[in-house]
């Protein structure tokens, strides 16, 4: 066996290793987002909140996400991708502890916003970091690990919530140490958050950041570890030449000849549409949604686990397809499928009678139709828009505007997420589940046209080839 092939295999293994560490941020992104699912009842009781108040408590994290996503790109251009991921890990730890110990709604919201800043930072930095260390031939696969990690985190939080609630006898019952079960649901997150912080100390800084900062020796050392000495030196020259005509990155780079660059609008469109199809209603309010459809708390938490497990399978399919068939086919196929499955869910909820507690009294047939339709929708989302949007955002922007472009797209994504999450309890109480799902189906149909008309394929292109 030649020395070159052994070296290439070692460098590939190292790239996979550091990419997986970066995606622990994705796992925490998912866990922090999903853990709220099982705590809604506890929050309502502890803080005596109404529908709008509960919606804000649940969605407050997303305001932090928007801020984290907006500032992470610029701060990462100044201090480095690795540094921002370490800050995110520390914020995850503070938020997990504080959310569980909070005694007032205001205090809870503050800790959730801090957690949101961690999620927002990790959501844009992990794909950016991976895109900047991975070769084009399997960059899509490695970035799609981010979505697998997000869904794994969501599913882990669903398992944890279900396990704690079953052992305690409910989410609002006192558990260990005299604290209610819902508080322990938040504290479990301290374990992966601590692992993330320690693991980040083992990864190198992004070589493209080091080149941009003029740290030639450090950049070459990292590139040699990633690609081998010969290919690493060639890659250093390629990156340096692509940056030589550029100036210090700035938000003003997003504007060309007085207009926002088209690539920025495409990034914003991808980010907003990913949320307007309503996916996080299923993940944040799954327990509430299924209880409103007549399921018990235990059955609703079990259904969450089913949705999470299906999502992981879907992400694994994309992992193997994204660098073979490309990004665009996965997006438009997913959009079309989501529009149909969401319409089926809306139909299942249409005209269902309401019982004395205000819950839908679905027939067995309608209940099964809603369950199948929702899980097909979740499967299709996580085979398409879930991972592929993050792949696209991590790679579609030219080097000069990657940090700023990701920041703006990330901000748009989290603001859209906030709007959908905050509005769902209000729509549930006002227009009902059927109309809400009808709205999400409309946006899924709209996303088909957006992909076909606006999105350009990025499969196989090096980052230095990206135009916009």
Order of alpha helices (4+ residues) and beta strands (2+ residues): alpha-alpha-alpha-alpha-alpha-alpha-alpha-alpha-alpha-alpha-alpha-alpha-beta-beta-alpha-alpha-alpha-alpha-alpha-alpha-alpha-alpha-alpha
